Amino acid sequence: MGFIREQEQKLARRFLRWQYQKLEKPLPGDAKLADEAAKIVEEAHRIARRRGKNVLSIIKELVADLKK
């Protein structure tokens, strides 16, 4: 995995932790959180390729969708 992808996944994990705390949901284990972050980053890249949007903004949107 490349450096940038690792950084994106770290950022996604931070966003996920923050979102879980904000929603007062129990925080999953590190492995589960890492899996969720990897899926979010992969989805963000897929969306960015289709729409040409910024990956970071897409990651934020995907994490925010956890509320729903």
N, C-alpha and C positions, 0 to 999 in steps of 0.2 A: 504494500500500500504506500502511496506517495505521501510526502510531507504535508501537502495542502489538504489532501483527503483526511489525514489524521487530525489536522487542526480543525477541519469542519466537523468531524465527529466529536471532538472534545467540546467544541462550542455547542453542538446539538445536545450533548449530555448535560452541559450546564443549563441550557434552556429547559430541558426536560426536568431536571431536579427542581429548578425554580418553579416550573408550572405545577409539578406535583405538590410542592410546598404551598403554593398559592391556593390550590384547590383543596388543600388539607387532605390529600390522599396519601396512603402509605407509600414510601419510596421503595421501588423494587430493588433487588440485588444488583450489584455492579455488572454482572454478566447480562442480565435482562436489560438493564439500562443501556449497555453498550450495543446490544442487538437492536434495540429500538432506535438508537441514534444512527446506527449504520443504515437501517431501513429508511429513516427520514432523509439522510444525506443522499442515498441512492435515488429516492423518489424526487428529491429536489434537483438533482442533476438531470434526471429524465425530463422533468417539467421545463427546466432551463433550456435543454436542447430543443424542445418543441416550441417554446414561447419566446426564448431569447431573454428571459428575465435574469436578475441577479440571484445567484444561488443562496446567498445569505438571507435575502428577504424571503425567499421561498421556504427556507428552513424555519424562519420565525413564524411564518404562516402555518406550516404543518404542525409545529409544536403547539401553537395557539389553538389549533383544531382539536386538541385533546380535551378541551372543555366540553365539547359537544357530545 
